[in-house]
Amino acid sequence: MRYLRVLPFKKLFRGVIGVKNFFILPILISKDQVGGQAVLEGVMLRGKQNWVIAVRKPNQEIVIEKRKINSIAKKLPLLKVPLLRGIAAVIEMVVLGMQAISLSAELTMEDEDVKISGKEMAVSIGLALIFGAFLFIILPSWITVLIDKQLSNVFAVSFFEGFLRLGIFLLYLIVISRIKDIKRVFEYHGAEHKVIHAFEAEDELTPQAASKYSPLHVGCGTAFILIAFTILILVFALLGRPPLIWRIISRLLVAPLVIGISYEIIKFARKRKDSSFVKVLLAPGLWLQKLTTREPSLEQLEVAISSLKSLLPLENFENESEACILQ
């Protein structure tokens, strides 16, 4: 594959299974919301109509690229109803997120004419989905079947499988966080959050002003993953104790439902982030972000600010307080 040939393995690894990019931590998109993610040496932010990516090239130049969003929900109104809108949003963000990652890879490759085709993009997305299905559905299901008879009831089985899945996820984060290139992505993740904090506080959008804010944010999609894992425990308990093949198939089949439910919970919580109940609900997600964010440099904050400043005029926000950012 030309994709494997022209890109260094490290960048392919970051693009396909880097946690912030592989999971494409889901974004809530509504009238007053924008979403985004860290990419290779930069930050991507999106609104309802547009997405913008800002990347720092090896020569230290910050490059801005702007794209229109062709949302499938516009063509199929049915995808705007609860549950279905979450599934559609996540699928859309998987595709958009991988496009942003590939574009950032192209922009950061100095002195090389790197272009990633639609076919290569489809292969990358396919590999990411297969990897995720194996690591978080097939592997936990297989291990759980091995000790199924040692557990007293179906709820014990479901809780074991759920905590095993969470443990695998945490181990995955710990392992990749030790990789130098992934650390850079996590630093841009922190930069994204700091800049959004400054924006929401109506503070000036400068690296110095943004640096004083926390790299953790209640709107981060990390909370989505944690909520989804929790819902999986409850849903899988209702499926009983089937043999391995049906166990795997049933979990793959209910995954879209879990995505839809998790999306609605995050959407509800995001609108009520000052509620004590919501703060407790989202607290584990904030704790988990300590694994997926790092303190960014002023230069990285500058890149995140460039992305945000380029997006706002495209989305026609009348003032800064009109937009509510969810990463």
N, C-alpha and C positions, 0 to 999 in steps of 0.2 A: 504493500500500500504506500502511495506517495506520502500520505499523512505521517506514517511511521518513518519514512525516509528523510523528509525535510525538517521535521521537528525533533529537537533533542528529546530523549526519553523522559527527562525530568519534566519538560513542559507538557508532554502527552499525559504523564502521570497526574500532574496538577489539573489538567483540563478534564480528564475522564473521571478520576476518583478522588480528587481533592475535595474535602468534605463540604466546604462552602459552595463548591460548584457542582459536585456530584449529586448532592441531595437537592440542589436548587431550592434551598429553603423557601417554602412557599410564601407568596406575596399576596396580601389582600389589596385588591384594586377596586376603588369606588370613586365617587365624584371628587372627594377631597383627599385622596390617598395616592401616594407614589411608592414604588418599591425599588429594590435594587439588590446588588450583591457585589462582593469583591471579585475581581478578575485578575489576570496576570499583570502585575505592575500597574493596577488601576482599579477603578470603580465604575460600575454600570448602574445607572438610575433610570427608572421608567415611570411614565405616567399612563394615562388612559390611551393617548394617541401616539406617543413618541417614546423612544428610548435613546439614551445618550451614554456613551462610554468615553472616559478620560483615561489615558494611559501615558505613563512617562517612559519615553524611549531611552535607550542606552546613552544617547547624547544629551540627556536631561531635558529635552524638549517635551512639553505636554501636548499630546495630540488629542483632539476632540473629534469623535465621529457621531453623527446623528442619523437615526433611522425611524421610519414610520412603523407603527404596529398594525398588523392586519389581524384583528381579533376574530376568532371563530364565533364568539358569542354574538357579534353583530349580525352574522349571517344566520344563526340559529337561536332565536329568542328563547327557546326551551332551555338553553344552557344558562339562562339568567335566574332560574328558579333555585331555591335553597337546595343544598347537597350537590346538584348537578353543576352549579356555578363553581363550587370548590374544585370538583374534578377537572372541569374545563380550565380553570385558572392554573392548576398545578401542571397539567399537560402543556399548556401554553408557555409556562415559565421554564419547563424543562427544555423546550425547543429554543426559546429566546435566550435562556441562560447559556446553553451550549453555543449558540451563535455568538454571544458576547465573548465567551471564552476563546473561541476560535479567532474572532476578530482581534482580540487583545494579543493573541499569540502572533498573528500576522504583523501587528503594529510594533511588537517588541523585538522582532527578528531584524536586526540591522544588517544591511547589505545583502539581504536574501529576498528573492521574490517568492514569498510564501503565500499561496492561495489554497484554501481548503474548500473542496467541492461539496455539493449537496449530498452526494453519495458518501463521501468520507464523513460528513457530519452525521448522517443517518447511522453509519457504522459506530461512530463514537457514542451516540445516544443509546444504541442497542447494547453495546458493551457495558455502559454504565448501568442500564436497567437490569441486565443479566447479573452483573456483579452484585447489585443491591438485592435482587431476589434471592440469590444464593446465600449471601451473608446474613440477611435479616429474616428470611422466611424458610428456605430449605434447610440451612444448617441448624437453626434452633429447633425446627420440627423434628429433624432426624435425631438430634441428641435427646429431645424430650421422649420420643418413642422408645429409646433404649432403656429409659428408667420409668416408663409409664406405670408399670405394675407396682413399683415401689411407692407410688403416691396414692393417697387415700381416696381422693375424689376428683371430679372433673375441674373443680375450682383450684385445687392444689396443682393440678397439671397445668392449667392455664397460667397461674401465677408463676410457676417455675419457668415455663416457656417465655413469659413476658419479661421476667427479670433476667433470664439468660440473654434475651434479645437486647435488653438495655445494657447488659454487661459487655456484650460483643461491640455494641456501638461505642461505649465509653473507651474500651480498649483500642478500637479503631482510631478514635480521636487522639488518644494518647500517643499511639504509634506514629501517626502521620504528623503530629505536632512537633516531632523531633526532626523532621526533614526540613532542611534549610529553606528550600523553595516554598514549602507549605507555610512556614513561619511568615514569609513575606506576604502571602495571601491573607493570613490571619491579621497581620498588621494593617493591611488595607481594610479588612473587615472592621477593625477598631476605629480606623480613620472615618469610615462611612458612618459609624454610630456617633462619634464625637461631633461630626459636622451636622448631623441631623439633630442632635441635642441643641446645638447652637442655633440652628434654624428654627426649631420649635420654640425656643426661648426668646426668639426675635433678637438674638444677639448679632453682632456684626459677623459677617462670614469671612473671617481671616484665620490663618493657621494658629496665631497666638490666642485668639478668642476661643477657638474650638478646642484647643489643647487642654483647657481646664475641665472639660466635661468627661464623663465616664465613658469607657469603651463598651459598656454594656447598655442594652436598650430593650425595653419591654416588648417592642414590636418585632424583634428579631425572630426569624423563622425557626430558630433553634427550639423555641417554645412549641412550635407546631409539631416537631418531631416527638418531643416528650409527651405531648398530649395524645398524639397518634399512638404511641407505644402503650399508653395507659388504656386507651379505648380498645386496642387490640386484645388486651387481657380480658376485658369484659365480653367482647364479641366472640372471641375464640372459646370462652367458657360455654357459650350457648351451642357450640358446634359439636360438643361431646368429645369422645376419645376415639376417633376413626383411625384406621391403619395409615401408614406413612404416606402412600400415594394420594389418597383422598384428603389427608390432612394438609398436604402441600397444595393440592388443587383448590380446596375450600378456602385456604388462606389467601391465595392469589385472587380468587373470585370476590372475596369480601374487602380486599384492599381498597378498591375505589370508594366503597361505602365509608370506610374508616377515614379516608382522605376528605370526603365531603363533610362528615361530622366534625372532624378536627378543624376544618376551614371555618365552619359556622361558629365554633366555640371561640376561635381566635378572633373572628370578626366581631363577635359579641363583646369579648374582653377588651379588644382594642378601643372600642367606643366608650368603655367604662374603666379606663386604666387607673383612675384615681380612687376607685372603689376598694375598700379593704379586702373584700372577698377576691377581687380580681388580682390584687397584689399578691395575695397568698397563692392563688392559682398559678400565677406566672413566675413566682419566686424560683422554683426549680429550673425554669428555663434560663433565668438570669445566672444562676450558679453554673449551669452547663456552659454558658457563653465564656466563662473563664478559660475554657479549653479551646474555644474557637476564635478568640480575639487576643490581640497583643497591643501594647502601647505603640502607637504609630509615631513616626518622625514628623516634623513640621513640613517636610517635603511631601510626604504621603498625604497629609491633611490638605495641602495645596491642590493635589490631584483630585481628591474627593470634592473639594469646594468647586473646582472647575467643572466637574460633572454636574453638580447641582445647579450652578449658575447658568449653565448651558440649557438645562432642561426647563427651568421655570418659565422663561418666555415662550417656549414652544407649547406649554400646557395652558398658557393664558391665565395664570393665577393673578388675580388683581392685587393681592398683597401677600406677604410672606406667611401671615397667620392663617391663610385660607387653606393651605396644604397641610396634610397630616401624613408624615412619612412613615412607612413601614418597611423595614429592610427584609 
